[in-house]
């Protein structure tokens, strides 16, 4: 679009000022990465060395993308690329200035991209700890691991074992054991969970006095009362006082004294017990006597409720008063709290010992080590002083995902920076997209930095508003919806973030941009069928568009994946389908358990039911149903039981029994993996799989089994099966990118044409109780108050302080759920589909009504806006349910057919031996026809051209034009010399290479061939069997076009002299037809799409294409 149409253009230009520090709020689709790159290029033109700029991201992918885009901008500027848009024009101008600085200073950044310090925050921390191993307390650099669960568990066990001592720590462990009914396993889990979160609580558990913590409790109660008083409208206060006097008088409490106990009693009387809504029926138990005496007051109460109806915040503040914590800890609470706060630092010490012994650390330890290496408390280390000299500009991407230790690291890096000293901080993020609390991200840190800066560095706030991603219909819906969902005031403590509207830069498309699809009473099958229907619909509307199915939890896909497979819709899904859910792995697990433990009855029955055997339920019952004391293996070998089976069952069992007998005879010999895999192959397991991906999944299982095997057995069966739950099946190798499935968290930062979001009515799994809850509450202008509460004693009622903190934590979770919904809604470019299930309840008269969705569902966030849609759909649903329907029993029967190999099945005979012809060098095989008559020079020219065509295609044409090709003349000459070309022929040959490449880049067909396409590959090597022979080929170029066709293109670098150019091209097509159709046959083995074949003559601009229809 035109620059004049960008609503936040002035703000974007301001943010490039290299002398000022900024914190930028960049909503979804606002071009955050482009702004970050422009800022980086602008700074590059001002610094003395490129290393003075440090850009921090949170993922390797983001760091790689940013580095690639900076380099591409520099290369494009050097090549004089013509910009395609105004924002690209601005980027290229900044890149040109940076290149001028590069040339003047002799940096050579494009040849030495490592000088661009664009890195993840974890790699920065690791680099700091390596530079100061003593200060970071690491010594030799340990290995950083993502999943440190085993290390946390080992440290927790070591902490519990301190009970064997005779000191204060042993008594603390004893007290914790007594508090939790000596449940050692649970305590180990609780301690391990606390160690994972130590970044949050470690600074809180030292030196806290009882008076200080109880003052925080009193402040909490006082602030809650003040909040409720302040939210009561002035015009309603007199009526509120009158009603309060009446209610409290009838409940025997006297007149309303405006104290916290009176307000809490009113809250219990006037609000529903299980919600924040006003009571519809007021009874004598609520302070309203029955009969005529109480009726006028009930009417006055209803009128007051109506006048306050729009003030949800007042009702929420009133409801909050019902569950306030007490003013002080009980003695029992204080004793166990003291034991826990003393024990937790010892657990951290145990963890450090485990880290040292294993030579491994988690990322939190690396971050904390980096902070230690930089010093603090007004005494920076030598490393901090050195970095203070070297780092002049710090850029931080996705700043809303910063954890406490990462924020502290940034503060240490910028400590001592002064206004006007030329050093700047540029933090970019979007608090509305902060969805990583489970990774210890704290959105409040973004809000705090925007309000108060970082370590004394003031940050000018900038807000972007343009949305370059979504069509106007989606942007308008998002604005209207999330102004309600994120309607609260900004709150650092809870992470409440008010919504900031966006302005669409793309026009609205015809049709509904956002559609809500209601379902009722747990109809997950119907919801899954609708998802498959919507995918098919999206493909009809936009065949080349990308459709994404995004879910909150992987479990929401349990019914959807089978529906997609039944509909023949192949999809790409990374870490979505748990490996243990795959039938082939379930069968292998049963086989493993059976071979390891002959008495595992369930496992043995499972392998007899598996496809390689496939006994019917009747045969299983006949074999084992009447005798539960003997093992299934004994019964299989009992002739009397064997005789009771059907003839088909006896034949199947006899074949399987012979295989298993041999496996059991070898039970004490060989590795468990070998025995299980051998049994699976002998039982014909590979013949029972649905597709080739199952074979890959089986191999993953075998590798996993081998890693858990000790002396031919599984040492820890529980750990083995628990770990299996964390593995995922391989994605479909034949699926393309047009249909993708992932979690909402994985989708952050991505965009899709159509987004389908099922499972909005499902709540996530409830969090487990923690050993200790903590929360900082802002209080006045001073330091925040700290609230601490220990876990409740086993068998006792929940601790009231703990319950209060869980409620505050639930509010944080609710706010993040709203942000999660915003993230998923803003992934869509063209269409957004929302699917969710609501409950229908029936009253005593049989009248159905809707249940409000659970508070922890995403649907509850949308309910005020979509409730009416569900009401209308519910009415239609009830009518259709009441209408008489003639059901076809065949259609409604559950498919209970048994998948199994045929009775008497035998493995096929081995195929005849393949005749082997030693493969020729692929390039020579490919070029045999082309160069047989033109000599060595033409062959070498062709090889060099092919290599550079591959390079240009890999770059997606970015930065490539005729000028750049001419600048590479010496490079072409060097390559031709390396090929062995005589020196007197090099100059002419290099000119020919340049001419061919220039002609390609100026030819529309050539640019289309080398441009970006789905599944594009250059110089792709394929091996296969054709006519009984192994064949190696190389495809010059292959990709999938917008219509879903697979192209295979061969380049012909020769020339043509004489007349009748078209006749020459036709002859060449017939000449090379067999060669390209062989390529198509090999490609068919890996891709079932329709294939189109093409010959491209770059020097001549010639082209011939045809459809492969064999």
WOZITA-V830863 format. One record per pair of residues at least 24 apart in sequence whose ideal C-beta (glycine too) atoms are under 6 Angstrom apart, sorted by the first residue. I is the first residue (numbers start at 0). J is the second residue. Records with the same first field share a line. If there is no record, write none. Layout:
I: J, J
This chain:
0: 504
2: 85
5: 465
6: 464, 465, 502
7: 463, 464, 465
10: 461
14: 461
15: 41
17: 41, 42, 45
19: 459
20: 423, 424, 456, 458
21: 425, 459, 461
22: 426, 448, 449, 458, 460
23: 427, 461
24: 429, 462
25: 427, 429, 463
26: 429, 501
27: 825
28: 466, 467, 468, 469
29: 463, 465
30: 467
31: 427
35: 396, 427
36: 68, 69
37: 90, 93
38: 425
39: 69
40: 93, 94, 97
41: 93
42: 392
43: 97
44: 96, 97, 100
49: 106, 108, 114, 115
50: 116
51: 391
52: 392
53: 116, 390, 393
54: 117, 394
55: 120, 395
56: 119, 396
57: 397, 400
59: 119
62: 117, 118, 119
65: 117
66: 115, 117
70: 112
71: 957
73: 98, 109
74: 958
75: 958
78: 958, 960, 963
79: 962
120: 405
121: 362
124: 365, 366, 369
125: 365
127: 369, 372
128: 368, 369, 372
130: 382
131: 372, 382
134: 371, 372, 380
135: 368, 371, 372
137: 368
141: 358, 359, 360
142: 359
143: 360, 365
144: 359
147: 361
150: 353
151: 191, 194, 195
152: 191
153: 353
154: 194, 349, 350, 353
155: 187, 190, 191
156: 187
157: 349
158: 190, 346, 349
168: 345
171: 338, 341, 342
174: 338
175: 338
178: 335, 792
179: 793
180: 793
189: 770
190: 346
193: 770
194: 346, 350
197: 347
198: 363, 402, 403, 404, 439
200: 773
203: 773, 785
204: 340, 343
212: 787
213: 327
215: 784, 785, 786
216: 324, 326
217: 326
218: 778, 784
220: 259, 323
223: 319, 320, 323
224: 259
226: 316
227: 316, 317, 320
230: 312, 313, 316
238: 303
242: 300
245: 296
246: 286
249: 286
250: 286
262: 320
263: 320, 321
266: 317, 320, 321
267: 321
270: 318
275: 314, 315, 318
277: 304
324: 799, 800, 803
325: 799
335: 789
336: 789
339: 771, 789
366: 404, 405
367: 404
369: 408
370: 407, 408, 411
373: 411
387: 415
391: 422
392: 423
393: 424
394: 425
395: 426
396: 427
397: 428
398: 426, 428, 445
399: 428, 429, 430, 433, 442, 445
400: 435, 440
401: 444
402: 439, 440
406: 444
409: 453
410: 453, 454
413: 453, 454, 456
414: 454
416: 456
424: 456
430: 496
431: 496, 818, 821
432: 822
433: 818
434: 818, 819, 822
436: 815
442: 494
443: 491, 494
446: 489, 491
447: 491
464: 501, 502
465: 502, 504
466: 501, 503
467: 504
468: 750, 828
469: 828
470: 505, 507, 508, 829
471: 503, 506, 507
472: 507, 512
473: 512, 827, 831
474: 501, 503
476: 513
477: 824
480: 864
481: 821
483: 863
484: 817, 860
485: 817
492: 776, 777
493: 810, 811
494: 811, 814
495: 814
513: 831
514: 832
515: 833, 865, 868
516: 834
517: 869, 872
518: 836
519: 837, 839, 876
520: 839
523: 558
524: 558
526: 757, 834
527: 558, 559, 562
528: 562
530: 559, 755, 757
531: 562, 563, 566
533: 755, 832
534: 568
537: 753
541: 752
543: 1041
544: 752
545: 737, 751, 752
546: 738, 753
547: 739, 751, 754
548: 740, 755
549: 743, 746, 756, 823
550: 742, 758
551: 743
552: 763
555: 758, 761
569: 731, 734
570: 734, 738, 740
571: 730, 734, 736, 739
572: 730, 740
573: 730
574: 727
575: 740
576: 728
578: 726, 727, 728
579: 723, 724
581: 696, 728
583: 688, 693, 696, 697
584: 696, 700
587: 700
590: 675
591: 675
594: 662, 674
597: 630, 632
598: 630
600: 631
603: 631
610: 687, 898, 899
611: 682, 683, 684, 687
612: 651, 655
613: 897, 899
614: 648
618: 644, 645, 648
647: 902
650: 902, 903
658: 682
671: 708, 711
672: 701, 704, 705
676: 701
692: 729
695: 729
696: 728, 729
736: 1013
743: 819, 822, 823
746: 826
747: 822
750: 826, 828
751: 826
752: 828, 829
753: 830
754: 826, 827, 831
755: 832
756: 823, 833
757: 834
759: 833, 835, 857, 858
760: 835, 836, 837, 852, 856, 858
762: 853, 855, 856
772: 801, 804
774: 804, 807
816: 860
817: 860
820: 857, 860
837: 869
847: 877
849: 873
914: 1027
916: 1028
918: 1031
921: 1031, 1033
925: 1033
936: 984, 988
939: 975, 978, 980
940: 988, 991, 992
941: 1052
943: 974, 992
944: 992, 995, 1052
947: 996
949: 1017, 1018
951: 1009
952: 1009, 1017
955: 1011
956: 1009, 1010
959: 1000
960: 1000
961: 997, 1000
964: 993, 996, 997
968: 993
995: 1052, 1097, 1098
998: 1097, 1098
999: 1097
1002: 1100
1004: 1102
1005: 1097
1008: 1036, 1048
1012: 1038
1013: 1039
1014: 1039
1021: 1081
1023: 1081, 1084
1032: 1078
1034: 1078
1044: 1089, 1091
1045: 1086, 1088, 1090
1046: 1091
1047: 1078, 1079, 1092
1048: 1093, 1095
1049: 1075, 1094
1050: 1095
1051: 1094, 1096
1054: 1098
1055: 1099
1064: 1101, 1103
1068: 1094, 1103
1076: 1107
1079: 1107
